[in-house]
Amino acid sequence: MRKPRDYDAELQALTDKAKALKTKKQGQLGELVIATGADGLSVEQLAGALLDAVGADAARKEAWRKSGAAFFRGDGVRARTRTGRNAGGASASGAGPQSASGEAGAA
């Protein structure tokens, strides 16, 4: 005879694991914001940059992905400088955080 499964315990274990993963993800995003220097921006600027990134075209997202990959390889300062130069036509409040949001998407 098989032992009956405790579905409630399994569901609770999965819920706890999901909460732990969400907490870890939030911590990693916070570390990324600090590592990229985006913590120097106001909350409104950072939110605006992220919203702009969500609606960006594929070419800009690909450029941000490459910049983010360079950042994680250890070329972070150069990647941020290049991205900042590429976004020179953008508004002053949007140029810096766009690279940070692109890097966050690569994470």
Order of alpha helices (4+ residues) and beta strands (2+ residues): alpha-alpha-alpha-alpha-alpha
